[in-house]
Amino acid sequence: MDLIVKMVNIGKRLNPKTQKAMAGRRQRNGELARTAAEQEPSPLVARVIGEVSARIANGRLVAGQHLTVQAFQVEFDVSKSPVLRALENLADAGLLRREPNRGFFVASHLRGRVKSPDLPQFLSDEAHYMRLADDRLAGLLPDRVTESELMRRYDLTRAGVGKILDRASGEGWLVRRPGQGWTFLPMLDSSDALAQSYRFRMAIEPAALVEPTFQVDAKAFDQFRDSIAKMADGDLARMSRAEIFDIGSSFHEMLMKCSGNEFFLSAIRRINRLRRLVEYRKAIDSLRLMRESREHLVLLDMLEKGNREEASIFMRQHLAIALRAKAQP
């Protein structure tokens, strides 16, 4: 029987330890947490704010130009809510004006240098980081760049550029050149390439779970339960695309490490580095992410019970469903 179908009501199959982790998440995500999430801009909102204000500053958006929520939804591949909140923030900051029943327009009184409205620092950094990633994947940046070029392009200080370059370097898609400048490393840059990476993972990840050297790392399993339960419960509004990617990729790397076979682990680490940017461009589908996270919890439970053959089959189906959902242009 198809294990994914067999576990449609997946919550009933979670062991008490997992159910406790999820219950703890629900308790911590009460009314105060929801109120805070409504008041503070999310990374998606910050991304739209940063991009729109940059376009006003460089003249790509001109005074009086009509901006529609639907157009930005399509461009950024996001839902209506973050786009609307971003445009409202820009209107509150005076960069846009609102007209009843007509929407948003670029303000006509702007003079001099335009800056994005103030954001919490980590959100501002996130917006600039995602612009760098998007521009690289869109082919707007050459293979080699300098800090001075990026300072001009993104209207950032040297320290601000240094932050996003150091982060990209730490994530493995950019390296400092001897002397001056930085070089982008090869990455997957299309849906076809992403699909190939998922088919490769379908070949090796299920096999890793039935390796004779596989051993459950109880401490690591417990550590992942809380972060995965957070996503399974739908606590995604305040999470960036990078954070969502890191949780999922680290989970799969942890399982490969449990296999006791370094070749499985090194292969998945390389695939995760290569697919990072193209995964960033995929829409944040909350329902899909919640389902995938619950499947991760089921995998933990199966492996802890010693049902490694069943977990192997489940892993292949888990990746096959992700392939169908993500490997679309």
Secondary structure, 3 states (H helix, E strand, C coil): CCHHHHCCCHHHHCCHHHHHHHHHHHHHCCHHHHHHHHHCCCHHHHHHHHHHHHHHHCCCCCCCCEECHHHHHHHHCCCHHHHHHHHHHHHHCCCEEEECCCEEEECCCCCCCCCCCCCCHHHHHHHHHHHHHHHHHCCCCCCEECHHHHHHHHCCCHHHHHHHHHHHHHCCCEEECCCCCEEECCCCCCHHHHHHHHHHHHHHHHHHHCCCCCCCCHHHHHHHHHHHHHHHCCCCCCCCHHHHHHHHHHHHHHHHHHCCCHHHHHHHHHHHHHHHHHHHCCCCCHHHHHHHHHHHHHHHHHHHCCCHHHHHHHHHHHHHHHHHHHCCC
